[in-house]
Amino acid sequence: MDLRMAWVTVLAAGVLLLQSCPSAGAVKLRGSVSALVEPLVSSGHVDFSAVFPETRFEISVATSMGTVAALDNNTADFAMPSINLVLPQPDMMLFPFAITPMVNAFNLPNVTDAVVLSREVLASIWAGNVTRWSDPAIKALNEGVTLPNKTIILIVREGNTGYTLAQSMILCSFSAAWNVTMHSFSEASGFTHGNSAATIQNYTGDGLKMAAMIKETPYSMGFVPLFDAIDHQVSFNP
């Protein structure tokens, strides 16, 4: 009997598929997890062996789309993507597992005051309509703050990833204009639907390296998990 279940997170979603469950003896299960979920697994916060002592788990890391693809082609027995995805088979089920808030993190050297960015301004930045930190739309939200006349460098996750899908879906909810012109997408190339390709100068293959890249890149911005922004001590917009 096949047992197909799924754990979901709002950025950490999980899909569990047990293709066969022997009644006795040691069992090996192959798990494909996203980079966002992997620290939970490797740190022991999710200790599979404590719950299933006779089961040996082999964990590999992939993009969210890659985890579900591994599940679909039977190279993994369960998957834990980092966003709620459409499952490829009707007998797969999705269940909540964890919630991770996402924030816009940025690097503004020598700016010690808190910088506020509204939802509308954030959508305009990612659409390429607001391209400099000194733009009047940003200044209007931050009276008394000296903002540099520098280009906003946007950092995105390369390839087809749950990070990009989550980011674009968030921006759809922020802005009706974004929803009409840019839509939601999972490929980094989706940003070229608008004008923002000119301001995206950095790509990272690992979502958990994005905060580090923001910290190393003056005047940059990117979507990152809240815990990653805190760990790297970069500013972020709630």
N, C-alpha and C positions, 0 to 999 in steps of 0.2 A: 504494500500500500504506500502510495506517495503522500507525504505530508508537506504541504507548501504553505509557508507562513512568511510574514514579513514584519520586521521592526522598522519603524519610521522615526526620523527625527525631523524637526523643522529645519534645521540644517543638521542634521544627522538623521538619515533615514535608514532603515534596515530592512532587508528582505531575507527571510530565513527559508531555505528549501532543504528538507531532508528527503533524499530520494529513496532511501531504504533504511529501516531501523532494525538491525538484528536484535533479537530478544536477549541475547547473552553474549559475553565476550567483549573484547576491546573494539572500539569503533573509531575510525578516522574521519573527521569532517574537514572539508576544505572551505575556508572563508575568504571572501573577497570584500575588502572594506575600503572606504574612501580615506584620503589623507586626514580629513577632519576627524573621523572616527578612530583612526589608528592609535592616537595617544591614549584614548580611553581603554583600548584593548591592551596595549603594551605596558601601561602603567599599573595594570592590575585592577583598575576600577571595574572592569568587566572581566571577572575571573571565571572563565568557562570551566576550567578543570576542577574548581571547588564545587561547582554544581553538578558536573558530570565527570566524576573521577575516573571512569573507565573509558572516557572519550579523549582521543588525541586530536588537537586542533592545529591545522596548518593555515596560517593567515598570510595573505598577500595584499598589497596596497595597489589600488587603481583609482581612476577617476570615478565619479558617481555613475556615469554611463557605462564605464568599463566593468563595474561591479555587477550591474544588472545583465550586461552582455555575457559575463562569465557564468552567471546563473543560467542564462538562457541556453548557452552552448554546452552546459554540463561540465565545465572546468572548475566550477565551484558548487558547493552544496548549500551555502547560504551567502547572502550579500548584505552589506550595510552601506548603502549610498548616503550622500549627505543632503539629500532633498527628496521630497515626495515625487516620484517619477511614475509614468505610465508603465505598468508591467507588461511584458511581452506575451505572457500566457495567462489564460483566464483562471487557471487553478492556483495561481500565485496570490498570496494575500499579504497585505501591508499593515504593520502594527507600529504604533508610536514606541520610540525607544529613548530619545533624549531631545532636548531643545537647546539650541545654541543661538543667541542673538547675533546679528550682524551689524556692523557699524561702518561708517565712512571714516577711515583713518587718514591723517595727513601730516605733512612735515613742513612747518613754517619756521625756518631758522630766525632766531632773535625776536620772535613774537611771543611775549610772555602772557598776554591777556588771552582769555578764552575767546575762541572764534566760533560764532554761530552761523550755521547754514540751514536755511529752510528747505523743506521738501522740494519746493518749486525751483529753488536755486540749484540744489543738487541735481535734479533732472536736467536743468539747463547746462550745467557743467558737463555731465556725461553725454549730452547731446551735441556738445561742441559749440553751444551758443554763448556760454560764459567761459572764457579761455584764460583770463588773468585774475590773479588774486586781488588786484586793485579795481576790479569791475564795480561799477556803481551799485549793482544788485547786492554784492557782498558787503560793500561799504555801508549801505543803508541798514543792514542788519547788525553792524558792528561799529556804532558811533564811538569815537574816541580811540579806536584801535588803529595803529599805523600798519597798514597792509602793504606788502611789497608789490611793486609793479613787475611781477614775474609771471611767466606762463605756468599754468596749472598742468603738471605732468601726470597723466592718468596711467595707473598700473593695473593691468588686467591679467587674468589667468589664461594662458594659451590653450588652444585646443577646444575640445568639446567637454565641458565640465558642469557639474552641479553648481559650482560657485557662480559662474556666469549666468546660468539660468536663474538662480536665486536673485542675483543682482538685478537682472533685467525685469524680473517679476516685481521686485520691490519698486523699481522706478516706474513701472506701469501703474502701480497703486499710488505713487506720488504725483503723477502728472498725466492728465488726459491727453495732452499733446504728445507725450512720449508713447502712450498706449496706441495712438493713431499712427504715428510716423515710424516708431522704432520697434514696437511690439516686444514680446519676450523671445529669447533665443538662448541657446547653450553654447554656441560657437563664438569665440572671440571675434571672428570676422563679422558678427552681427553688428558690431559698433560702426561698421562702415556704411550702415543704412543711412546714417545722418552725416554730420560734418565732423564727428569726433575722431575720425581716423588721424587727423592732423595733430591732435593733442595727445594721442596715445603713443608713448615712446618706449615703454618698457613692458615686457611680458615675462611671466614666471610660469614654469612648469609645475610648481608645487605650491598649492594654496597656502600652506603653512609657512612658506618663505616670503609671502607677500608683505607681511608687516615688517620683516627685516629689510626688505628692499625699500619700503617706504622710509624707514628710519635712515637708510643710507643715501636716499635720493632727495635733496632739497626741493621744496615746492611741489612735492608729489602728493597723490591721493589714491586710495584704493579701498575696496570693500574687503573687510576681514572679520573673522569671528571676534567677539568682544574680548574673550580671554587672551587672544593673540595680541590684540592692541595693548592690553594691560601688561602682558608679559614683556613686550618690547618697549614699553613706555613711550608710545607714540600718541599724539593727540587724536581725539576722535569726536565725531558729532553724534549725539545720542539719537 
